[in-house]
Amino acid sequence: MSEAFKQNVITSYTVPGVLTPEQCKDVKAMAQLEGMERSSVLTSDYSASKKSRDRTSSSCWLRQYPDGSNLWLWETVMRAAIDVNDKYYRFDILNLQHLQVLCYGPFQKFKWHFDSYAGSDRKMTCVINLSDSKDYAGGGLQVKGVWEGQEHKREIGAGSYFPSYMEHRARAPWLGKRWVLVVWFTGKPWL
């Protein structure tokens, strides 16, 4: 008989080494090929996006290449998410929604926000640090809640996972650039 799952009080968990340093370089190269543009935010009715002073980073959406040569990235982030979800959350995760690369230069940020809302299918958010901690000073992810493994969040390749309904922000670096990969894992919409 298997041990019953007991919900933990952890609201965020950071896993070191979700991606290798070489894979992080590859993801940044993919983003630069796709073309980085000014990040946008959803409007109040969640139907469109707009440029905002609340979010000043640059970003791009990654697509799967027709030849399947970057499928490894989707498979890697999904495998890691399943492990974290099974251990800490037990959300009904069916898929991943998007892969977005963000780049924060000096004084670029994303103010406190939520990735999910009533009726949304986003269950869990993952932010993977693509930058070496020596590449930037200041800045970084903050999540409101209990955070296990937080000491690893600045390590290259570390993934920070949290429920998409948790309030969080990206603080601005004051030197250098901070690159991250953001992934949203989806399931049946929240009621």
mmCIF file of the C-alpha atoms, coordinates in Angstrom:
data_MODEL
# 
_entry.id   MODEL 
# 
loop_
_atom_site.group_PDB 
_atom_site.id 
_atom_site.type_symbol 
_atom_site.label_atom_id 
_atom_site.label_alt_id 
_atom_site.label_comp_id 
_atom_site.label_asym_id 
_atom_site.label_entity_id 
_atom_site.label_seq_id 
_atom_site.pdbx_PDB_ins_code 
_atom_site.Cartn_x 
_atom_site.Cartn_y 
_atom_site.Cartn_z 
_atom_site.occupancy 
_atom_site.B_iso_or_equiv 
_atom_site.pdbx_formal_charge 
_atom_site.auth_seq_id 
_atom_site.auth_comp_id 
_atom_site.auth_asym_id 
_atom_site.auth_atom_id 
_atom_site.pdbx_PDB_model_num 
ATOM 1   C CA . MET A 1 1   ? 0.000   0.000  0.000   1.00 0.00 ? 1   MET A CA 1 
ATOM 2   C CA . SER A 1 2   ? 1.453   3.368  -0.983  1.00 0.00 ? 2   SER A CA 1 
ATOM 3   C CA . GLU A 1 3   ? 1.881   6.187  1.479   1.00 0.00 ? 3   GLU A CA 1 
ATOM 4   C CA . ALA A 1 4   ? -0.909  8.792  1.362   1.00 0.00 ? 4   ALA A CA 1 
ATOM 5   C CA . PHE A 1 5   ? -0.021  12.179 -0.065  1.00 0.00 ? 5   PHE A CA 1 
ATOM 6   C CA . LYS A 1 6   ? 0.133   14.923 2.550   1.00 0.00 ? 6   LYS A CA 1 
ATOM 7   C CA . GLN A 1 7   ? -0.040  18.505 1.270   1.00 0.00 ? 7   GLN A CA 1 
ATOM 8   C CA . ASN A 1 8   ? 3.054   20.477 2.172   1.00 0.00 ? 8   ASN A CA 1 
ATOM 9   C CA . VAL A 1 9   ? 3.045   24.153 3.152   1.00 0.00 ? 9   VAL A CA 1 
ATOM 10  C CA . ILE A 1 10  ? 5.605   24.901 0.434   1.00 0.00 ? 10  ILE A CA 1 
ATOM 11  C CA . THR A 1 11  ? 4.306   27.310 -2.165  1.00 0.00 ? 11  THR A CA 1 
ATOM 12  C CA . SER A 1 12  ? 7.473   27.493 -4.268  1.00 0.00 ? 12  SER A CA 1 
ATOM 13  C CA . TYR A 1 13  ? 10.242  25.014 -4.884  1.00 0.00 ? 13  TYR A CA 1 
ATOM 14  C CA . THR A 1 14  ? 13.559  25.479 -6.733  1.00 0.00 ? 14  THR A CA 1 
ATOM 15  C CA . VAL A 1 15  ? 15.229  22.510 -8.406  1.00 0.00 ? 15  VAL A CA 1 
ATOM 16  C CA . PRO A 1 16  ? 18.906  22.906 -9.380  1.00 0.00 ? 16  PRO A CA 1 
ATOM 17  C CA . GLY A 1 17  ? 20.049  21.638 -12.770 1.00 0.00 ? 17  GLY A CA 1 
ATOM 18  C CA . VAL A 1 18  ? 16.773  21.422 -14.699 1.00 0.00 ? 18  VAL A CA 1 
ATOM 19  C CA . LEU A 1 19  ? 18.853  22.529 -17.709 1.00 0.00 ? 19  LEU A CA 1 
ATOM 20  C CA . THR A 1 20  ? 22.615  22.255 -18.138 1.00 0.00 ? 20  THR A CA 1 
ATOM 21  C CA . PRO A 1 21  ? 24.672  25.421 -18.758 1.00 0.00 ? 21  PRO A CA 1 
ATOM 22  C CA . GLU A 1 22  ? 25.090  24.333 -22.403 1.00 0.00 ? 22  GLU A CA 1 
ATOM 23  C CA . GLN A 1 23  ? 21.323  23.851 -22.781 1.00 0.00 ? 23  GLN A CA 1 
ATOM 24  C CA . CYS A 1 24  ? 20.782  27.324 -21.289 1.00 0.00 ? 24  CYS A CA 1 
ATOM 25  C CA . LYS A 1 25  ? 23.073  28.783 -23.979 1.00 0.00 ? 25  LYS A CA 1 
ATOM 26  C CA . ASP A 1 26  ? 21.107  26.875 -26.638 1.00 0.00 ? 26  ASP A CA 1 
ATOM 27  C CA . VAL A 1 27  ? 17.777  28.271 -25.364 1.00 0.00 ? 27  VAL A CA 1 
ATOM 28  C CA . LYS A 1 28  ? 19.147  31.840 -25.431 1.00 0.00 ? 28  LYS A CA 1 
ATOM 29  C CA . ALA A 1 29  ? 20.372  31.260 -28.997 1.00 0.00 ? 29  ALA A CA 1 
ATOM 30  C CA . MET A 1 30  ? 16.900  29.975 -30.014 1.00 0.00 ? 30  MET A CA 1 
ATOM 31  C CA . ALA A 1 31  ? 15.334  33.113 -28.537 1.00 0.00 ? 31  ALA A CA 1 
ATOM 32  C CA . GLN A 1 32  ? 17.714  35.382 -30.390 1.00 0.00 ? 32  GLN A CA 1 
ATOM 33  C CA . LEU A 1 33  ? 16.894  33.578 -33.655 1.00 0.00 ? 33  LEU A CA 1 
ATOM 34  C CA . GLU A 1 34  ? 13.157  34.013 -32.997 1.00 0.00 ? 34  GLU A CA 1 
ATOM 35  C CA . GLY A 1 35  ? 13.703  37.713 -32.247 1.00 0.00 ? 35  GLY A CA 1 
ATOM 36  C CA . MET A 1 36  ? 13.312  39.415 -28.893 1.00 0.00 ? 36  MET A CA 1 
ATOM 37  C CA . GLU A 1 37  ? 10.718  42.208 -28.617 1.00 0.00 ? 37  GLU A CA 1 
ATOM 38  C CA . ARG A 1 38  ? 9.339   44.386 -25.859 1.00 0.00 ? 38  ARG A CA 1 
ATOM 39  C CA . SER A 1 39  ? 7.251   42.243 -23.474 1.00 0.00 ? 39  SER A CA 1 
ATOM 40  C CA . SER A 1 40  ? 3.516   42.808 -23.255 1.00 0.00 ? 40  SER A CA 1 
ATOM 41  C CA . VAL A 1 41  ? 0.833   42.208 -20.603 1.00 0.00 ? 41  VAL A CA 1 
ATOM 42  C CA . LEU A 1 42  ? -2.817  41.201 -20.718 1.00 0.00 ? 42  LEU A CA 1 
ATOM 43  C CA . THR A 1 43  ? -5.456  43.907 -20.586 1.00 0.00 ? 43  THR A CA 1 
ATOM 44  C CA . SER A 1 44  ? -8.008  43.949 -17.786 1.00 0.00 ? 44  SER A CA 1 
ATOM 45  C CA . ASP A 1 45  ? -10.413 41.773 -19.824 1.00 0.00 ? 45  ASP A CA 1 
ATOM 46  C CA . TYR A 1 46  ? -7.625  39.198 -20.526 1.00 0.00 ? 46  TYR A CA 1 
ATOM 47  C CA . SER A 1 47  ? -8.298  39.376 -24.265 1.00 0.00 ? 47  SER A CA 1 
ATOM 48  C CA . ALA A 1 48  ? -5.386  41.346 -25.666 1.00 0.00 ? 48  ALA A CA 1 
ATOM 49  C CA . SER A 1 49  ? -1.928  42.455 -24.785 1.00 0.00 ? 49  SER A CA 1 
ATOM 50  C CA . LYS A 1 50  ? -0.330  45.869 -24.474 1.00 0.00 ? 50  LYS A CA 1 
ATOM 51  C CA . LYS A 1 51  ? 2.992   47.388 -23.639 1.00 0.00 ? 51  LYS A CA 1 
ATOM 52  C CA . SER A 1 52  ? 3.183   48.500 -20.027 1.00 0.00 ? 52  SER A CA 1 
ATOM 53  C CA . ARG A 1 53  ? 5.431   50.251 -17.545 1.00 0.00 ? 53  ARG A CA 1 
ATOM 54  C CA . ASP A 1 54  ? 4.688   47.334 -15.196 1.00 0.00 ? 54  ASP A CA 1 
ATOM 55  C CA . ARG A 1 55  ? 6.630   44.966 -17.470 1.00 0.00 ? 55  ARG A CA 1 
ATOM 56  C CA . THR A 1 56  ? 9.670   46.351 -19.242 1.00 0.00 ? 56  THR A CA 1 
ATOM 57  C CA . SER A 1 57  ? 11.664  43.274 -20.278 1.00 0.00 ? 57  SER A CA 1 
ATOM 58  C CA . SER A 1 58  ? 12.133  41.893 -23.778 1.00 0.00 ? 58  SER A CA 1 
ATOM 59  C CA . SER A 1 59  ? 10.733  38.487 -24.693 1.00 0.00 ? 59  SER A CA 1 
ATOM 60  C CA . CYS A 1 60  ? 9.902   35.949 -27.381 1.00 0.00 ? 60  CYS A CA 1 
ATOM 61  C CA . TRP A 1 61  ? 7.797   32.810 -27.658 1.00 0.00 ? 61  TRP A CA 1 
ATOM 62  C CA . LEU A 1 62  ? 9.681   29.666 -28.602 1.00 0.00 ? 62  LEU A CA 1 
ATOM 63  C CA . ARG A 1 63  ? 8.148   27.367 -31.171 1.00 0.00 ? 63  ARG A CA 1 
ATOM 64  C CA . GLN A 1 64  ? 8.937   23.749 -31.878 1.00 0.00 ? 64  GLN A CA 1 
ATOM 65  C CA . TYR A 1 65  ? 11.077  23.437 -34.979 1.00 0.00 ? 65  TYR A CA 1 
ATOM 66  C CA . PRO A 1 66  ? 9.453   21.437 -37.815 1.00 0.00 ? 66  PRO A CA 1 
ATOM 67  C CA . ASP A 1 67  ? 12.416  19.038 -37.861 1.00 0.00 ? 67  ASP A CA 1 
ATOM 68  C CA . GLY A 1 68  ? 11.950  18.316 -34.122 1.00 0.00 ? 68  GLY A CA 1 
ATOM 69  C CA . SER A 1 69  ? 15.505  19.363 -33.274 1.00 0.00 ? 69  SER A CA 1 
ATOM 70  C CA . ASN A 1 70  ? 14.437  21.368 -30.218 1.00 0.00 ? 70  ASN A CA 1 
ATOM 71  C CA . LEU A 1 71  ? 11.792  18.928 -28.939 1.00 0.00 ? 71  LEU A CA 1 
ATOM 72  C CA . TRP A 1 72  ? 14.286  18.002 -26.180 1.00 0.00 ? 72  TRP A CA 1 
ATOM 73  C CA . LEU A 1 73  ? 13.454  21.294 -24.447 1.00 0.00 ? 73  LEU A CA 1 
ATOM 74  C CA . TRP A 1 74  ? 9.708   20.579 -24.198 1.00 0.00 ? 74  TRP A CA 1 
ATOM 75  C CA . GLU A 1 75  ? 10.410  17.039 -23.000 1.00 0.00 ? 75  GLU A CA 1 
ATOM 76  C CA . THR A 1 76  ? 12.986  18.178 -20.418 1.00 0.00 ? 76  THR A CA 1 
ATOM 77  C CA . VAL A 1 77  ? 10.814  20.864 -18.835 1.00 0.00 ? 77  VAL A CA 1 
ATOM 78  C CA . MET A 1 78  ? 7.766   18.578 -18.777 1.00 0.00 ? 78  MET A CA 1 
ATOM 79  C CA . ARG A 1 79  ? 9.679   15.732 -17.078 1.00 0.00 ? 79  ARG A CA 1 
ATOM 80  C CA . ALA A 1 80  ? 11.004  18.071 -14.383 1.00 0.00 ? 80  ALA A CA 1 
ATOM 81  C CA . ALA A 1 81  ? 7.539   19.595 -13.846 1.00 0.00 ? 81  ALA A CA 1 
ATOM 82  C CA . ILE A 1 82  ? 5.926   16.179 -13.413 1.00 0.00 ? 82  ILE A CA 1 
ATOM 83  C CA . ASP A 1 83  ? 8.458   15.312 -10.692 1.00 0.00 ? 83  ASP A CA 1 
ATOM 84  C CA . VAL A 1 84  ? 7.885   18.587 -8.798  1.00 0.00 ? 84  VAL A CA 1 
ATOM 85  C CA . ASN A 1 85  ? 4.107   18.386 -9.213  1.00 0.00 ? 85  ASN A CA 1 
ATOM 86  C CA . ASP A 1 86  ? 3.952   14.796 -7.958  1.00 0.00 ? 86  ASP A CA 1 
ATOM 87  C CA . LYS A 1 87  ? 6.017   15.663 -4.903  1.00 0.00 ? 87  LYS A CA 1 
ATOM 88  C CA . TYR A 1 88  ? 4.510   19.021 -3.898  1.00 0.00 ? 88  TYR A CA 1 
ATOM 89  C CA . TYR A 1 89  ? 1.262   19.986 -5.610  1.00 0.00 ? 89  TYR A CA 1 
ATOM 90  C CA . ARG A 1 90  ? -0.649  17.117 -7.251  1.00 0.00 ? 90  ARG A CA 1 
ATOM 91  C CA . PHE A 1 91  ? -2.338  19.478 -9.706  1.00 0.00 ? 91  PHE A CA 1 
ATOM 92  C CA . ASP A 1 92  ? -4.188  17.951 -12.644 1.00 0.00 ? 92  ASP A CA 1 
ATOM 93  C CA . ILE A 1 93  ? -1.533  18.860 -15.229 1.00 0.00 ? 93  ILE A CA 1 
ATOM 94  C CA . LEU A 1 94  ? -2.237  17.788 -18.785 1.00 0.00 ? 94  LEU A CA 1 
ATOM 95  C CA . ASN A 1 95  ? 0.148   19.841 -20.910 1.00 0.00 ? 95  ASN A CA 1 
ATOM 96  C CA . LEU A 1 96  ? 2.367   22.890 -21.087 1.00 0.00 ? 96  LEU A CA 1 
ATOM 97  C CA . GLN A 1 97  ? 1.019   26.090 -22.567 1.00 0.00 ? 97  GLN A CA 1 
ATOM 98  C CA . HIS A 1 98  ? 3.959   28.088 -23.826 1.00 0.00 ? 98  HIS A CA 1 
ATOM 99  C CA . LEU A 1 99  ? 7.700   28.511 -23.576 1.00 0.00 ? 99  LEU A CA 1 
ATOM 100 C CA . GLN A 1 100 ? 8.694   32.143 -23.267 1.00 0.00 ? 100 GLN A CA 1 
ATOM 101 C CA . VAL A 1 101 ? 12.209  33.526 -22.980 1.00 0.00 ? 101 VAL A CA 1 
ATOM 102 C CA . LEU A 1 102 ? 12.603  36.816 -21.114 1.00 0.00 ? 102 LEU A CA 1 
ATOM 103 C CA . CYS A 1 103 ? 15.607  39.093 -20.874 1.00 0.00 ? 103 CYS A CA 1 
ATOM 104 C CA . TYR A 1 104 ? 15.862  41.701 -18.133 1.00 0.00 ? 104 TYR A CA 1 
ATOM 105 C CA . GLY A 1 105 ? 18.476  44.415 -18.641 1.00 0.00 ? 105 GLY A CA 1 
ATOM 106 C CA . PRO A 1 106 ? 19.346  47.106 -16.114 1.00 0.00 ? 106 PRO A CA 1 
ATOM 107 C CA . PHE A 1 107 ? 16.207  48.539 -14.483 1.00 0.00 ? 107 PHE A CA 1 
ATOM 108 C CA . GLN A 1 108 ? 13.859  46.240 -16.450 1.00 0.00 ? 108 GLN A CA 1 
ATOM 109 C CA . LYS A 1 109 ? 11.280  44.457 -14.328 1.00 0.00 ? 109 LYS A CA 1 
ATOM 110 C CA . PHE A 1 110 ? 7.834   42.880 -14.067 1.00 0.00 ? 110 PHE A CA 1 
ATOM 111 C CA . LYS A 1 111 ? 5.856   44.169 -11.082 1.00 0.00 ? 111 LYS A CA 1 
ATOM 112 C CA . TRP A 1 112 ? 3.854   41.934 -8.706  1.00 0.00 ? 112 TRP A CA 1 
ATOM 113 C CA . HIS A 1 113 ? 1.331   39.885 -10.691 1.00 0.00 ? 113 HIS A CA 1 
ATOM 114 C CA . PHE A 1 114 ? -0.466  36.543 -10.998 1.00 0.00 ? 114 PHE A CA 1 
ATOM 115 C CA . ASP A 1 115 ? -0.195  34.108 -13.936 1.00 0.00 ? 115 ASP A CA 1 
ATOM 116 C CA . SER A 1 116 ? -3.622  32.580 -13.337 1.00 0.00 ? 116 SER A CA 1 
ATOM 117 C CA . TYR A 1 117 ? -7.152  33.702 -12.525 1.00 0.00 ? 117 TYR A CA 1 
ATOM 118 C CA . ALA A 1 118 ? -10.628 32.151 -12.196 1.00 0.00 ? 118 ALA A CA 1 
ATOM 119 C CA . GLY A 1 119 ? -11.360 30.226 -15.390 1.00 0.00 ? 119 GLY A CA 1 
ATOM 120 C CA . SER A 1 120 ? -7.688  29.955 -16.389 1.00 0.00 ? 120 SER A CA 1 
ATOM 121 C CA . ASP A 1 121 ? -6.128  26.586 -17.221 1.00 0.00 ? 121 ASP A CA 1 
ATOM 122 C CA . ARG A 1 122 ? -2.676  27.611 -15.948 1.00 0.00 ? 122 ARG A CA 1 
ATOM 123 C CA . LYS A 1 123 ? -1.864  25.464 -12.898 1.00 0.00 ? 123 LYS A CA 1 
ATOM 124 C CA . MET A 1 124 ? 1.864   25.758 -12.304 1.00 0.00 ? 124 MET A CA 1 
ATOM 125 C CA . THR A 1 125 ? 4.527   28.254 -13.399 1.00 0.00 ? 125 THR A CA 1 
ATOM 126 C CA . CYS A 1 126 ? 8.213   27.473 -13.830 1.00 0.00 ? 126 CYS A CA 1 
ATOM 127 C CA . VAL A 1 127 ? 10.978  30.082 -14.168 1.00 0.00 ? 127 VAL A CA 1 
ATOM 128 C CA . ILE A 1 128 ? 14.328  28.606 -15.271 1.00 0.00 ? 128 ILE A CA 1 
ATOM 129 C CA . ASN A 1 129 ? 17.386  30.798 -14.833 1.00 0.00 ? 129 ASN A CA 1 
ATOM 130 C CA . LEU A 1 130 ? 19.348  30.847 -18.130 1.00 0.00 ? 130 LEU A CA 1 
ATOM 131 C CA . SER A 1 131 ? 22.039  33.251 -16.891 1.00 0.00 ? 131 SER A CA 1 
ATOM 132 C CA . ASP A 1 132 ? 25.108  32.584 -14.836 1.00 0.00 ? 132 ASP A CA 1 
ATOM 133 C CA . SER A 1 133 ? 24.772  34.503 -11.559 1.00 0.00 ? 133 SER A CA 1 
ATOM 134 C CA . LYS A 1 134 ? 28.003  36.341 -12.452 1.00 0.00 ? 134 LYS A CA 1 
ATOM 135 C CA . ASP A 1 135 ? 26.301  37.825 -15.553 1.00 0.00 ? 135 ASP A CA 1 
ATOM 136 C CA . TYR A 1 136 ? 24.103  40.228 -13.565 1.00 0.00 ? 136 TYR A CA 1 
ATOM 137 C CA . ALA A 1 137 ? 23.869  42.006 -10.214 1.00 0.00 ? 137 ALA A CA 1 
ATOM 138 C CA . GLY A 1 138 ? 20.644  42.579 -8.311  1.00 0.00 ? 138 GLY A CA 1 
ATOM 139 C CA . GLY A 1 139 ? 17.288  41.545 -9.650  1.00 0.00 ? 139 GLY A CA 1 
ATOM 140 C CA . GLY A 1 140 ? 15.662  38.141 -9.630  1.00 0.00 ? 140 GLY A CA 1 
ATOM 141 C CA . LEU A 1 141 ? 12.450  36.279 -8.966  1.00 0.00 ? 141 LEU A CA 1 
ATOM 142 C CA . GLN A 1 142 ? 10.389  36.856 -5.810  1.00 0.00 ? 142 GLN A CA 1 
ATOM 143 C CA . VAL A 1 143 ? 7.358   34.765 -4.848  1.00 0.00 ? 143 VAL A CA 1 
ATOM 144 C CA . LYS A 1 144 ? 5.041   35.559 -1.936  1.00 0.00 ? 144 LYS A CA 1 
ATOM 145 C CA . GLY A 1 145 ? 4.990   32.426 0.170   1.00 0.00 ? 145 GLY A CA 1 
ATOM 146 C CA . VAL A 1 146 ? 7.136   29.668 1.644   1.00 0.00 ? 146 VAL A CA 1 
ATOM 147 C CA . TRP A 1 147 ? 10.013  28.800 -0.701  1.00 0.00 ? 147 TRP A CA 1 
ATOM 148 C CA . GLU A 1 148 ? 12.090  25.626 -0.406  1.00 0.00 ? 148 GLU A CA 1 
ATOM 149 C CA . GLY A 1 149 ? 15.425  25.562 -2.237  1.00 0.00 ? 149 GLY A CA 1 
ATOM 150 C CA . GLN A 1 150 ? 15.421  29.335 -2.717  1.00 0.00 ? 150 GLN A CA 1 
ATOM 151 C CA . GLU A 1 151 ? 19.207  29.405 -2.289  1.00 0.00 ? 151 GLU A CA 1 
ATOM 152 C CA . HIS A 1 152 ? 19.475  27.765 -5.750  1.00 0.00 ? 152 HIS A CA 1 
ATOM 153 C CA . LYS A 1 153 ? 17.287  30.256 -7.667  1.00 0.00 ? 153 LYS A CA 1 
ATOM 154 C CA . ARG A 1 154 ? 20.246  32.211 -9.136  1.00 0.00 ? 154 ARG A CA 1 
ATOM 155 C CA . GLU A 1 155 ? 22.090  29.097 -10.345 1.00 0.00 ? 155 GLU A CA 1 
ATOM 156 C CA . ILE A 1 156 ? 22.210  28.653 -14.100 1.00 0.00 ? 156 ILE A CA 1 
ATOM 157 C CA . GLY A 1 157 ? 19.689  25.992 -15.124 1.00 0.00 ? 157 GLY A CA 1 
ATOM 158 C CA . ALA A 1 158 ? 17.746  26.031 -11.830 1.00 0.00 ? 158 ALA A CA 1 
ATOM 159 C CA . GLY A 1 159 ? 13.951  25.914 -12.154 1.00 0.00 ? 159 GLY A CA 1 
ATOM 160 C CA . SER A 1 160 ? 11.669  27.665 -9.657  1.00 0.00 ? 160 SER A CA 1 
ATOM 161 C CA . TYR A 1 161 ? 8.141   26.207 -9.569  1.00 0.00 ? 161 TYR A CA 1 
ATOM 162 C CA . PHE A 1 162 ? 5.050   27.681 -7.951  1.00 0.00 ? 162 PHE A CA 1 
ATOM 163 C CA . PRO A 1 163 ? 1.260   27.580 -8.365  1.00 0.00 ? 163 PRO A CA 1 
ATOM 164 C CA . SER A 1 164 ? 0.272   30.054 -11.090 1.00 0.00 ? 164 SER A CA 1 
ATOM 165 C CA . TYR A 1 165 ? -2.153  31.746 -8.685  1.00 0.00 ? 165 TYR A CA 1 
ATOM 166 C CA . MET A 1 166 ? 0.753   32.834 -6.441  1.00 0.00 ? 166 MET A CA 1 
ATOM 167 C CA . GLU A 1 167 ? 1.713   36.487 -6.598  1.00 0.00 ? 167 GLU A CA 1 
ATOM 168 C CA . HIS A 1 168 ? 5.265   37.011 -7.831  1.00 0.00 ? 168 HIS A CA 1 
ATOM 169 C CA . ARG A 1 169 ? 7.533   39.526 -9.548  1.00 0.00 ? 169 ARG A CA 1 
ATOM 170 C CA . ALA A 1 170 ? 10.801  39.879 -11.409 1.00 0.00 ? 170 ALA A CA 1 
ATOM 171 C CA . ARG A 1 171 ? 13.020  42.499 -9.783  1.00 0.00 ? 171 ARG A CA 1 
ATOM 172 C CA . ALA A 1 172 ? 15.252  44.527 -12.074 1.00 0.00 ? 172 ALA A CA 1 
ATOM 173 C CA . PRO A 1 173 ? 18.966  43.852 -12.255 1.00 0.00 ? 173 PRO A CA 1 
ATOM 174 C CA . TRP A 1 174 ? 21.055  46.986 -11.913 1.00 0.00 ? 174 TRP A CA 1 
ATOM 175 C CA . LEU A 1 175 ? 24.022  45.563 -13.844 1.00 0.00 ? 175 LEU A CA 1 
ATOM 176 C CA . GLY A 1 176 ? 24.185  43.020 -16.667 1.00 0.00 ? 176 GLY A CA 1 
ATOM 177 C CA . LYS A 1 177 ? 21.375  40.924 -18.127 1.00 0.00 ? 177 LYS A CA 1 
ATOM 178 C CA . ARG A 1 178 ? 19.244  38.201 -16.570 1.00 0.00 ? 178 ARG A CA 1 
ATOM 179 C CA . TRP A 1 179 ? 17.772  35.645 -18.987 1.00 0.00 ? 179 TRP A CA 1 
ATOM 180 C CA . VAL A 1 180 ? 14.987  33.235 -17.977 1.00 0.00 ? 180 VAL A CA 1 
ATOM 181 C CA . LEU A 1 181 ? 12.756  30.631 -19.569 1.00 0.00 ? 181 LEU A CA 1 
ATOM 182 C CA . VAL A 1 182 ? 9.148   30.730 -18.325 1.00 0.00 ? 182 VAL A CA 1 
ATOM 183 C CA . VAL A 1 183 ? 6.808   27.774 -18.757 1.00 0.00 ? 183 VAL A CA 1 
ATOM 184 C CA . TRP A 1 184 ? 3.128   27.456 -17.804 1.00 0.00 ? 184 TRP A CA 1 
ATOM 185 C CA . PHE A 1 185 ? 1.728   23.984 -17.146 1.00 0.00 ? 185 PHE A CA 1 
ATOM 186 C CA . THR A 1 186 ? -1.979  23.562 -17.800 1.00 0.00 ? 186 THR A CA 1 
ATOM 187 C CA . GLY A 1 187 ? -4.917  21.412 -16.792 1.00 0.00 ? 187 GLY A CA 1 
ATOM 188 C CA . LYS A 1 188 ? -8.663  21.774 -16.368 1.00 0.00 ? 188 LYS A CA 1 
ATOM 189 C CA . PRO A 1 189 ? -9.563  25.443 -15.702 1.00 0.00 ? 189 PRO A CA 1 
ATOM 190 C CA . TRP A 1 190 ? -9.730  26.693 -12.131 1.00 0.00 ? 190 TRP A CA 1 
ATOM 191 C CA . LEU A 1 191 ? -13.313 27.236 -10.981 1.00 0.00 ? 191 LEU A CA 1 
# 
